[in-house]
Amino acid sequence: MKELIKTFYTGFREQDAEKMISCYHDDIVFEDPAFGKLKGANAKKMWKMLCKNAQDLTIEFSDIKATDQNGSAHWEARYTFSKTGRKVHNKIDAQFEFRDGKIIKHTDRFNLHRWASQAIGWKGKLLGGTGFFKKKMQQQTNRLLDKFQE
């Protein structure tokens, strides 16, 4: 299963959403602070959107661990946040569960307050740690996902 995780992040590094999605089970459940919980086709569509819209994205991954049932990895993304033009260095810890040789559950954890401070600036520093900000952000990211045309 370590190879599956490596394939997933190699796909992300190459901005190859199809390679990433090939690692996901059809019943995938993805969750992170930015999008909230996404299931099935929406989780796959999110990676297509992120790969297509990426600006100067670099991905590094490390500390991959896996058994037949679950796994974990650390990954870091560096990119320019398109809405503000600000540079972001996001540090993410991922947890995985596997079924039928694929990823069935993928949970990314990162400090949303730190991300918001980098991506948005002083407003992000002020509001990024609040439940209000998290809810608003998830509404906006899910709206973008709904509008995204593959």
Secondary structure, DSSP 8 states (H G I E B T S, - for coil): -HHHHHHHHHHHHTT-HHHHHTTEEEEEEEEETTTEEEETHHHHHHHHHHHHH-SS-EEEEEEEEE-SSEEEEEEEEEEEETTTTEEEEEEEEEEEEEETTEEEEEEEE--HHHHHHHHH-HHHHHHTTSHHHHHHHHHHHHHHHHH---
